[in-house]
């Protein structure tokens, strides 16, 4: 064996290729251009779906809270205060003063 | 292959598709064999070649460069896709890509259309057994007849390193074939 064998043998491919494969491969590759594939960014879709779902959930919880647990009317508070004894009122006011003291001093 | 004509067609949106189709017709066979020599199995080559054309199509509008570098760019995508495919075949991600050579040699026996004793089969077996750095340079230089400068654009290695790798690849194949240097 000599260098000529090296040049000849290497260029001959021992592999088999199915008949008509190259025509089919060219047609497939050309079809890629016809389909006009857009650049896909799956991570961007994931983030968008996640943020939208979170916003929708917050909105639903807020609306449910408003309709299922409405704030009691003002009259209820006024009746409750009117029914309190003098001592309870004094204690409630003292609590407020005490809390304010803690807050600001 | 008239790369200048292809480039001028690709530059105009109205003729882009025509340029792309011409590119496909000109390079499908060459890229197929370049990938097949690395992956051995026809089905794997078919899948990788399809991925290559998708990448080429998506990146062609952003590609800058002359007709000369177009060929190198195509081979770069083909080689990168082939290496990524081989990486998936490794038993663990810590293995070297050269550890896949044993699997490739086993596949080769099933894939060849001639006797394993014939010269071209022995040549390919010697090529498959090479480390991938040498194998890629040998493929691009010996089969695809690219210049060292073009191979340097593809692999990112210096021309001197490529020449050394090519020399070792040739010596290794000759040793396995029993060819003595004259």
Interface residues (C-beta under 8 A of the other chain):
Chain A: X1 X2 X3 X5 X6 X9 X10 X11 X12 X13 X14 X15 X16 X17 X18 X21 X22 X25 X26 X28 X29 X30 X32 X33 X34 X37 X39
Chain B: X17 X20 X21 X24 X25 X28 X29 X32 X33 X36 X40 X42 X46 X49 X50 X53 X54 X57 X58 X111 X112 X113 X114 X118 X119 X120 X121 X122 X123 X124 X127 X142 X143 X170 X173 X174 X177 X178 X179 X180 X181 X182
